[in-house]
Amino acid sequence: MVTAGLLTVGATFAAAPPAMADEPTFCGNWLSNPNLASNITAVSGTQYTIPGANGASIRVNQGQYSGRWFAWAKVYNPESTGLVALIWRYTPNNSLYQCGRRDGSTGWSVDYTAGVRDTETSIVQAKYSRNPGFGPTYYGGTSTWK
């Protein structure tokens, strides 16, 4: 089910409002290599094709690892300078966070992000920037997950 409320339903060309543009970097109890997960599928409603990017697209994937479900953002056919992030709502404090590099140290990744555990979030969204901090920034659809 696609829901409103995280950033934008669907995706937008415009930059996000300042309060949403750069959420704090936090990945929770993450999976550093989501490629190790099984039963990998796309989270419905999260895919977005980047305009003018020769086929680049983003989406949130989901999969199981060690008995837990994880969600992560992935970019397909990336541009040379493009980066991807996972925007997610942390259930314990209802705040938005941005998860990126698989060691959890930054909010952006070149190809796919760390996976965030289902017990910590139920709302996810992929984010893409051609040049973080300078834009433009694109968002896939927001989705209620698990």
ABEGO torsion letter per residue (X at the ends): XBBBGAABBEBBABBBBAAAABBBBBAEBBBABAAABBGBBBBBGABBBBBGAGGBBBBBBBBBBGGBBBBBBBBBGBBAABBBBBBBBBAAAGBBBBBBBAAGABABBAABBBBBBAAABABBBBBBBABBGAOBBBBBBBBBBX
